[in-house]
Amino acid sequence: MMQFIQEIISRFGGRYFGSEQEKQAQQYTAEVMRKYCDKVDIEEFQSPLEAHFHSLKIFCITFVMVLILFQVNPLLAGIVGIANAVLFIGHFVTYRHWLDFLYPNQPSWNVIGTIEPEKEVKHSILVAGHIDSVKEFKWWYRLKQTGAVLSVLSGILIALLGLYTLGGIFIRAEWYAYGWWLFAVATPVLIVFYDMHGDKVVDGASDNLTGVAMAVEMAKVFSAQKLQHTRLRVISFGSEEAALRGATAYARKYKQQLLQEKAVLLNLDTIKDVEHLTIGTSEVNTLCFFDKQLIDLMEQSFQATGVACKKLPLGVGASDASAFHINGLPCLSLIGMDSQQLDPAYHTRLDTIDCINPEAMEAMKKVLVHFIERWDKK
């Protein structure tokens, strides 16, 4: 698995979503999968890849406009302010893609490998990660945890200004106007949103070549020891960092087929620290709460293999599991990094192969094999 990760980085470097590097990395991944899978497909999809992060500039500019407008026309400021807050939460925070229509489509690619069982298919398991990586979150690299806190604060400011200006339509008391100064003084914080990214595309070794490597490893394992009743699909999603675009495209295209197959997605993301292997109970940003029975079954596989794990709601951001959940498909999110505070490697130049503990990968492999074999026998 570590060799696969190093090979991707050596050959293609950072893989910005929709880039030639992402495409070539997917083609290489498909070549590797063909050694083990009965069938491998590279599927191109079209999506407005820049809509998620570019929208932050719109929300920040509108924030400043609303502040100015509040001094001139509180009614109009309240209308624009609450609209900005609602669109920010709907489009950016919860990944519902409300502003996609403002941006042109771009191509990206998913790779799907399939291994058929020896007997009648009764259900399917999808094991997936994503191949793409981001342009560095430069304030997170420069300011570490403080940069992450300022990012959260920026989002809170946009939401609160909407509520404040809406209240200004009805509350005309002199004391209420003093609140405007709090927002004005805090406005420079929004620079971490407006100018979030540096020029460097990070290696994305842990986030998320670990997930793709794990998917390929499951193909290797179960090509040798065939499952009896479970169709195994191993997937390398594209453009996850662009707001779950590859998983969303796949889930929408195959939703009915996946429901008929009784399919479940096991999504792996950032498997780097053995002490932080975690079953996500939910993904807070996207308002997705994962199935308790699936969580319990996965926890039992951790216990049976002697691997320690946490069960936690996952806070900032989202994984491809959310794309499946939003589209009504069973799924589970598994991570291997500290979700309680900012990992210094997360979305920064420090996300190199050196930050991955191979023991975390081996432990997660052991758990997945146990879960899939047990699922096949149920």
C-alpha positions in Angstrom: 0.0 0.0 0.0 2.8 2.4 0.9 4.5 1.6 -2.4 1.3 2.4 -4.3 1.1 5.8 -2.5 4.7 6.6 -3.3 4.3 5.6 -6.9 1.4 8.0 -7.4 3.2 10.9 -5.8 6.5 10.2 -7.7 4.7 9.9 -11.1 2.1 12.6 -10.8 2.7 14.8 -7.8 -0.2 16.8 -6.5 -3.5 16.0 -8.3 -5.8 19.1 -8.3 -9.3 18.2 -9.1 -10.1 18.2 -12.8 -6.4 18.4 -13.7 -4.3 16.4 -16.1 -2.5 15.0 -13.1 -5.7 13.7 -11.6 -6.6 12.1 -14.9 -3.3 10.4 -15.3 -3.3 9.2 -11.7 -6.7 7.7 -12.3 -5.5 6.0 -15.4 -2.6 4.5 -13.5 -4.9 3.4 -10.7 -7.1 1.6 -13.3 -4.0 -0.2 -14.6 -3.2 -1.5 -11.1 -6.8 -2.5 -10.5 -6.9 -4.6 -13.7 -4.4 -7.0 -12.2 -7.1 -8.0 -9.6 -10.5 -7.1 -10.9 -12.9 -8.8 -13.3 -13.8 -5.4 -14.7 -12.4 -1.9 -14.5 -14.1 1.2 -15.8 -12.9 4.8 -16.0 -16.0 7.0 -16.0 -15.7 10.7 -16.9 -18.3 13.0 -15.4 -18.9 16.8 -15.7 -19.3 19.0 -12.7 -18.7 22.7 -11.7 -15.6 21.9 -9.8 -14.7 25.4 -8.8 -18.2 26.3 -7.4 -17.5 25.2 -3.8 -14.4 27.2 -2.9 -14.8 30.1 -5.3 -18.2 30.8 -3.7 -16.3 31.9 -0.6 -15.2 35.0 -2.4 -18.8 35.8 -3.2 -19.9 35.4 0.4 -17.0 37.5 1.8 -17.6 40.4 -0.7 -21.4 40.3 0.1 -20.6 40.4 3.8 -18.7 43.7 3.3 -21.5 45.0 1.1 -24.1 44.2 3.7 -22.1 46.0 6.4 -22.0 49.1 4.3 -25.6 48.8 3.3 -26.8 48.5 6.8 -25.8 52.1 7.5 -27.8 53.3 4.5 -30.8 51.0 4.2 -31.3 48.5 7.0 -34.3 46.8 5.3 -32.3 46.0 2.1 -29.2 45.0 4.2 -31.4 42.6 6.2 -32.7 40.9 3.0 -29.3 40.6 1.4 -27.6 39.6 4.7 -30.0 36.7 5.5 -29.9 35.6 1.9 -26.1 35.5 2.0 -26.1 33.5 5.3 -28.7 31.0 4.0 -26.9 30.5 0.7 -23.6 30.1 2.6 -25.0 27.4 4.8 -26.8 25.6 2.0 -24.2 25.7 -0.6 -20.9 25.7 1.3 -21.4 24.4 4.8 -23.8 21.5 4.0 -22.5 20.7 0.5 -25.9 21.0 -1.2 -24.4 22.8 -4.2 -27.0 25.5 -4.5 -24.9 27.9 -6.5 -23.5 25.4 -9.0 -25.5 27.0 -11.8 -23.2 30.0 -11.6 -20.1 28.0 -12.7 -19.2 26.0 -15.8 -18.8 22.3 -15.8 -15.4 20.7 -16.0 -14.4 17.0 -16.4 -13.2 14.7 -13.7 -13.0 10.9 -13.5 -14.0 8.0 -11.3 -12.3 4.6 -11.5 -14.4 1.5 -10.6 -13.1 -2.0 -10.3 -15.5 -4.9 -9.8 -14.9 -8.4 -8.5 -17.8 -10.9 -8.8 -18.5 -13.5 -6.2 -18.3 -17.2 -6.8 -22.0 -17.8 -6.2 -25.2 -15.8 -6.5 -24.9 -12.1 -5.7 -26.9 -11.2 -2.6 -25.4 -7.8 -1.8 -22.5 -5.5 -2.7 -19.8 -3.7 -0.8 -18.0 -0.6 -2.1 -14.6 0.3 -0.7 -13.5 3.7 -1.8 -11.2 6.6 -1.4 -10.5 9.7 -3.5 -7.5 10.4 -5.7 -7.4 14.2 -5.8 -5.6 16.6 -3.6 -6.1 20.3 -2.8 -4.2 23.6 -3.2 -2.6 24.2 0.2 -4.8 25.9 2.9 -2.1 28.4 3.5 -3.5 29.9 6.7 -3.7 26.4 8.2 -0.1 25.9 7.3 1.1 29.3 8.6 -1.1 29.6 11.7 -1.8 25.9 12.5 -4.7 25.5 14.9 -5.3 29.2 15.0 -5.8 29.2 11.2 -8.5 26.5 11.6 -10.2 28.5 14.4 -10.2 31.6 12.3 -11.8 29.6 9.4 -14.6 28.5 11.7 -15.0 32.0 13.0 -15.3 33.3 9.5 -18.2 31.0 8.8 -19.9 32.0 12.0 -19.5 35.7 11.2 -21.2 35.3 7.8 -24.1 33.4 9.4 -24.5 35.8 12.3 -24.4 38.9 10.2 -27.4 37.6 8.3 -29.3 37.2 11.6 -28.1 40.6 12.9 -29.1 42.5 9.8 -32.4 40.7 9.7 -33.0 41.7 13.3 -32.2 45.3 12.3 -35.3 45.4 10.2 -37.4 45.1 13.3 -35.2 46.5 16.1 -34.5 50.2 15.7 -33.1 50.8 19.3 -29.9 52.7 19.6 -28.1 50.0 21.5 -28.7 47.5 18.6 -26.6 49.7 16.3 -23.5 49.1 18.4 -23.4 45.5 17.3 -22.5 46.7 13.8 -19.0 47.7 15.2 -18.4 44.2 16.3 -18.8 42.8 12.8 -16.8 45.7 11.3 -13.9 45.1 13.6 -14.0 41.3 12.9 -14.2 41.7 9.1 -10.4 41.2 8.5 -10.8 37.7 9.8 -12.5 36.8 6.5 -9.2 36.9 4.7 -8.7 33.2 5.7 -11.8 32.5 3.5 -11.3 35.0 0.7 -7.6 34.1 0.2 -7.7 30.5 1.5 -5.5 28.7 -1.0 -1.8 28.9 -1.9 -0.4 28.0 -5.3 1.1 24.6 -4.2 -1.0 21.5 -4.8 -0.2 19.2 -1.9 0.9 15.6 -2.2 -2.2 14.4 -0.5 -0.4 11.2 0.7 -2.7 10.6 3.6 -5.6 12.6 2.3 -6.4 10.6 0.4 -4.1 8.2 -1.3 -4.4 6.1 1.8 -8.1 5.5 1.0 -7.4 4.6 -2.7 -4.5 2.3 -1.7 -6.8 0.6 0.8 -9.4 0.1 -1.9 -6.8 -1.4 -4.3 -5.5 -3.6 -1.5 -9.1 -5.0 -0.9 -9.1 -5.9 -4.6 -5.8 -7.7 -4.2 -7.0 -9.6 -1.2 -10.4 -10.7 -2.6 -9.2 -11.6 -6.0 -7.2 -14.3 -4.3 -9.8 -15.4 -1.7 -13.1 -15.0 -3.6 -16.2 -13.9 -1.8 -19.3 -16.2 -2.1 -22.3 -13.8 -2.3 -20.9 -10.3 -2.2 -20.0 -8.3 -5.2 -17.0 -6.1 -4.3 -16.4 -2.8 -6.0 -13.3 -0.8 -5.3 -13.5 2.8 -6.3 -11.1 5.8 -6.7 -13.4 8.8 -6.7 -12.3 12.0 -8.4 -12.8 15.6 -7.2 -13.7 14.9 -3.6 -12.0 18.1 -2.6 -14.2 20.0 -4.9 -17.2 19.2 -2.6 -17.6 15.4 -3.1 -18.2 15.7 -6.9 -17.1 12.2 -8.0 -19.1 10.4 -5.3 -22.1 12.6 -6.0 -21.9 11.8 -9.7 -21.6 8.1 -9.0 -24.3 8.0 -6.4 -26.8 9.8 -8.6 -26.0 7.7 -11.7 -26.2 4.3 -10.0 -28.6 5.0 -7.1 -31.4 2.6 -8.2 -28.9 -0.2 -9.1 -27.1 0.2 -5.7 -30.4 0.0 -3.8 -31.3 -3.1 -5.7 -27.9 -4.7 -5.0 -28.3 -3.8 -1.3 -25.0 -2.1 -1.6 -23.1 -0.3 1.2 -20.2 2.1 0.9 -17.2 1.9 3.2 -15.4 5.2 2.6 -11.9 5.6 3.8 -10.2 8.9 4.2 -6.8 9.9 5.7 -5.7 6.6 7.4 -2.5 7.9 8.9 -2.5 7.5 12.7 -3.1 4.1 14.3 -4.1 5.8 17.6 -6.8 7.8 15.8 -8.6 5.1 13.8 -12.2 6.3 13.9 -15.7 5.2 12.9 -17.6 8.3 12.0 -21.1 8.3 13.6 -22.0 11.4 11.6 -20.6 14.2 9.5 -21.7 17.5 11.2 -21.3 19.9 8.2 -23.5 17.9 5.9 -26.0 16.9 8.6 -25.5 13.2 7.8 -26.0 10.6 10.5 -24.8 7.1 9.7 -26.7 3.9 10.3 -26.2 2.7 13.9 -26.3 -1.0 12.8 -23.5 -0.4 10.4 -21.5 1.4 13.0 -22.0 -1.4 15.5 -21.0 -4.1 12.9 -17.8 -2.1 12.1 -17.0 -1.7 15.8 -17.4 -5.4 16.2 -14.8 -6.0 13.5 -12.4 -3.6 15.3 -12.9 -5.6 18.5 -12.6 -9.0 16.8 -9.3 -8.0 15.3 -7.9 -6.4 18.4 -7.6 -3.0 16.8 -8.6 0.0 19.0 -11.0 2.6 17.5 -13.0 5.7 18.4 -16.6 6.4 17.5 -17.1 10.1 17.0 -19.1 12.7 15.0 -16.8 14.2 12.4 -16.7 17.9 12.5 -15.2 20.3 9.9 -15.5 19.2 6.3 -17.0 16.1 4.8 -16.1 12.9 3.1 -17.5 11.0 0.1 -19.7 9.1 2.5 -21.8 12.2 2.8 -22.5 12.2 -0.9 -24.0 8.7 -0.6 -26.0 9.6 2.5 -27.4 12.7 0.9 -28.6 10.6 -2.0 -30.2 8.0 0.3 -27.6 5.3 0.0 -26.2 3.3 3.0 -22.6 4.2 3.9 -20.0 4.5 6.6 -17.0 6.9 7.0 -13.7 5.6 8.4 -10.8 8.0 9.1 -7.4 7.7 10.8 -6.5 11.2 12.0 -7.2 13.4 15.0 -10.7 14.8 14.4 -10.7 16.9 17.6 -8.1 19.4 16.6 -6.3 20.3 13.4 -3.8 17.8 12.2 -0.8 19.9 10.9 -0.6 17.8 7.7 -4.3 18.2 6.8 -4.5 20.2 3.5 -1.0 21.4 3.8 2.4 20.7 2.3 3.2 18.4 5.3 0.8 15.8 3.9 3.7 13.7 2.5 4.2 9.9 2.7 6.3 10.5 5.8 3.3 11.5 7.8 1.6 8.1 7.4 2.2 5.4 10.0 2.2 2.1 8.0 0.8 0.4 11.1 -2.4 2.4 10.7 -2.8 1.0 7.2 -2.2 -2.5 8.2 -4.5 -2.3 11.1 -7.3 -0.8 9.0 -6.7 -3.5 6.4 -7.2 -6.2 9.0 -10.4 -4.7 10.1 -11.8 -4.3 6.6 -11.0 -7.9 5.6 -12.8 -9.1 8.7 -15.8 -6.9 8.1 -16.2 -7.9 4.4 -15.8 -11.6 5.1 -18.3 -11.4 7.9 -20.7 -9.5 5.7 -20.4 -12.1 3.0 -21.4 -14.9 5.5 -24.4 -13.1 7.0 
